[in-house]
Amino acid sequence: MPRVAAPAVRTALVEAAAEMLAGRVAVTARSLADRAGTSTTAVYTHFGGMPGLWRAVRQEGFTRLAGRLAEVPRTDDAVHDLAALGAAYVAAAHASPFLYRAMFDAAADLEDPAAADASFSRLVEAAERARQAGRFSADADPAAVATRFWAAGHGLTMLVLTDVLPPEASLSHGPELAVAVCVAAGDDLARCRESVLRGWAPTLPGGPIGPPAQG
């Protein structure tokens, strides 16, 4: 049998642990190794034990999210950019639904808390640019706008990933939630909707968001 490369073993263990956690399956070194098709030794080799594994699971989710958000280009339209970041966030969750759910299990510390802060900072920065451009009110708090924007998107995403809402709800409600947050921050409704729909365009019908992947 060909030997599996170490990074692939580590990834397999992280993804298997996230899936088992989402399925409320009891996770032990043995059950995890069996699910990932490796040995219990690998859990200790790569993570030093189960606590290290759970830290790595949360960290992997934030790392993948940060990578997806980093691919979103900055444009001259900050409201468009904020919407595009929201769409990328939802797409990242759909691509790795089990990891996404594990990201917010605070039972384990993050290896690098700055990774989570960096993703949120992208939203704050876009909201600040929208304020400076006159799209948002002068008294709009960028951090508060970013928090409302994230909370709305996260809530919708979790409802979809836990099968409370169908996958298409991300597309039917996501842009309108973004519009509502931005208009509440002071943007003009018609101009806002045009910017938001352009920001979401890559993920609208025909784009990458579909039923959540099994991973």
Wavefront OBJ file of the C-alpha trace (Angstrom):
o trace
v 0.000 0.000 0.000
v 1.446 3.450 -0.877
v 2.483 5.478 2.140
v 0.236 8.494 2.749
v 2.128 11.774 3.081
v 2.163 13.250 6.585
v 0.251 16.446 5.667
v -2.499 14.313 4.137
v -2.759 12.243 7.322
v -3.013 15.396 9.425
v -5.740 16.821 7.184
v -7.641 13.517 7.203
v -7.609 13.438 10.997
v -8.770 17.061 11.286
v -11.607 16.590 8.804
v -12.704 13.281 10.328
v -12.759 14.810 13.811
v -14.878 17.740 12.610
v -17.339 15.400 10.914
v -17.612 13.194 13.995
v -18.151 16.239 16.203
v -20.921 17.533 13.919
v -22.534 14.077 13.978
v -22.281 13.873 17.765
v -20.185 10.737 17.461
v -17.942 9.966 20.432
v -14.402 10.898 19.426
v -11.500 8.943 20.846
v -8.032 8.447 19.439
v -9.072 4.960 18.318
v -12.425 5.892 16.763
v -10.841 8.865 15.014
v -7.950 6.807 13.659
v -10.377 4.194 12.372
v -12.482 6.878 10.629
v -9.404 8.506 9.066
v -7.841 5.190 8.075
v -4.670 5.650 10.096
v -3.210 4.646 13.474
v -3.743 6.122 16.917
v -0.051 6.964 16.926
v -0.740 9.542 14.223
v -2.984 11.512 16.594
v -0.080 11.956 19.000
v 2.514 12.434 16.271
v 0.637 15.311 14.655
v -1.192 16.875 17.608
v 0.386 15.626 20.828
v -2.947 14.203 21.914
v -6.662 14.964 21.742
v -6.515 18.531 23.166
v -4.041 19.461 20.457
v -6.271 17.865 17.862
v -9.276 19.975 18.867
v -7.191 23.141 18.725
v -6.077 22.168 15.237
v -9.636 21.465 14.110
v -10.802 24.958 15.092
v -7.678 26.533 13.635
v -8.091 24.768 10.302
v -11.565 26.212 9.909
v -10.338 29.767 10.450
v -7.322 29.175 8.225
v -9.510 28.037 5.343
v -11.882 30.952 5.873
v -9.011 33.438 5.894
v -7.710 31.944 2.663
v -11.098 32.320 0.982
v -11.506 35.921 2.128
v -7.985 36.761 0.974
v -9.051 35.895 -2.575
v -11.677 38.677 -2.571
v -10.214 41.663 -4.457
v -10.554 45.203 -3.185
v -12.435 47.575 -5.477
v -13.477 51.230 -5.408
v -16.909 50.213 -4.085
v -16.587 49.358 -0.396
v -20.206 48.172 -0.101
v -19.610 45.781 -3.000
v -16.475 44.550 -1.226
v -18.317 44.017 2.054
v -20.964 41.984 0.231
v -18.307 40.010 -1.644
v -16.617 39.150 1.652
v -19.970 37.972 2.990
v -20.526 35.807 -0.058
v -17.013 34.356 0.265
v -17.705 33.615 3.932
v -20.837 31.661 3.046
v -19.028 29.835 0.234
v -16.237 28.823 2.626
v -18.781 27.449 5.095
v -20.509 25.425 2.385
v -17.179 24.044 1.167
v -16.185 22.774 4.638
v -19.409 22.563 6.682
v -18.118 20.306 9.445
v -15.030 22.437 10.002
v -17.154 25.567 9.923
v -19.348 24.282 12.731
v -16.296 23.238 14.758
v -14.743 26.698 14.406
v -17.208 28.112 16.903
v -16.859 25.405 19.553
v -14.963 27.399 22.166
v -14.222 24.295 24.248
v -10.776 24.297 22.618
v -8.445 27.271 22.357
v -7.159 28.450 19.004
v -3.505 27.904 18.177
v -3.447 31.342 16.550
v -6.317 33.600 17.714
v -5.084 36.330 15.368
v -6.337 34.271 12.415
v -9.927 34.700 13.576
v -9.399 38.393 14.254
v -7.902 38.911 10.799
v -11.019 37.643 9.039
v -13.292 39.923 11.057
v -10.923 42.841 10.482
v -11.553 42.534 6.754
v -15.228 43.319 7.382
v -14.401 46.244 9.668
v -12.010 47.684 7.089
v -14.626 47.520 4.325
v -17.236 49.145 6.583
v -14.790 51.919 7.454
v -14.105 52.583 3.771
v -17.845 52.729 3.122
v -18.180 55.342 5.842
v -15.283 57.386 4.489
v -16.811 57.252 1.009
v -20.083 58.625 2.308
v -22.014 55.409 1.705
v -22.527 54.901 5.431
v -23.472 57.621 7.909
v -20.653 59.589 9.468
v -21.656 58.273 12.896
v -21.811 54.634 11.783
v -19.434 52.495 13.868
v -17.513 50.223 11.440
v -16.972 47.541 14.093
v -20.666 47.534 14.981
v -21.692 47.365 11.312
v -19.246 44.501 10.739
v -20.600 42.672 13.793
v -24.201 42.949 12.574
v -23.159 41.914 9.082
v -21.270 38.877 10.378
v -23.983 37.904 12.861
v -26.662 37.955 10.147
v -24.563 35.896 7.752
v -23.422 33.452 10.416
v -26.952 32.883 11.684
v -28.255 32.161 8.196
v -25.305 29.898 7.429
v -25.777 27.828 10.579
v -29.480 27.392 9.833
v -28.561 26.023 6.410
v -25.729 23.780 7.617
v -27.901 22.250 10.327
v -30.672 21.552 7.775
v -33.162 23.932 9.367
v -33.253 25.836 6.067
v -32.558 24.474 2.561
v -29.241 25.301 0.841
v -30.882 27.796 -1.506
v -31.750 29.976 1.509
v -28.170 31.248 1.478
v -28.778 32.704 -1.958
v -32.318 33.917 -1.462
v -31.770 35.590 1.919
v -28.037 36.320 2.077
v -27.985 39.358 -0.239
v -31.098 40.862 1.332
v -29.626 40.534 4.823
v -26.532 42.343 3.554
v -28.701 45.084 2.060
v -30.617 45.496 5.320
v -27.439 45.905 7.380
v -25.899 48.392 4.946
v -29.063 50.473 4.560
v -29.384 50.604 8.356
v -25.817 51.965 8.378
v -26.926 54.791 6.089
v -26.578 53.576 2.495
v -29.107 54.427 -0.207
v -31.395 51.442 -0.840
v -31.195 51.319 -4.643
v -27.463 51.967 -4.773
v -26.876 49.492 -1.966
v -28.809 46.689 -3.640
v -26.875 47.192 -6.878
v -23.529 47.000 -5.057
v -24.551 44.014 -2.961
v -25.876 42.001 -5.884
v -22.643 42.585 -7.787
v -20.692 41.481 -4.740
v -22.746 38.324 -4.451
v -22.838 37.658 -8.214
v -20.177 34.878 -8.231
v -22.245 32.863 -5.737
v -25.689 33.409 -7.251
v -27.301 30.659 -9.391
v -24.573 29.076 -11.488
v -21.922 30.058 -8.953
v -20.062 27.912 -6.408
v -22.638 27.737 -3.600
v -24.697 24.575 -3.705
v -25.580 21.901 -1.160
v -22.942 21.850 1.604
v -19.997 19.606 0.808
v -19.330 16.586 2.974
v -16.250 17.961 4.668
l 1 2 3 4 5 6 7 8 9 10 11 12 13 14 15 16 17 18 19 20 21 22 23 24 25 26 27 28 29 30 31 32 33 34 35 36 37 38 39 40 41 42 43 44 45 46 47 48 49 50 51 52 53 54 55 56 57 58 59 60 61 62 63 64 65 66 67 68 69 70 71 72 73 74 75 76 77 78 79 80 81 82 83 84 85 86 87 88 89 90 91 92 93 94 95 96 97 98 99 100 101 102 103 104 105 106 107 108 109 110 111 112 113 114 115 116 117 118 119 120 121 122 123 124 125 126 127 128 129 130 131 132 133 134 135 136 137 138 139 140 141 142 143 144 145 146 147 148 149 150 151 152 153 154 155 156 157 158 159 160 161 162 163 164 165 166 167 168 169 170 171 172 173 174 175 176 177 178 179 180 181 182 183 184 185 186 187 188 189 190 191 192 193 194 195 196 197 198 199 200 201 202 203 204 205 206 207 208 209 210 211 212 213 214 215
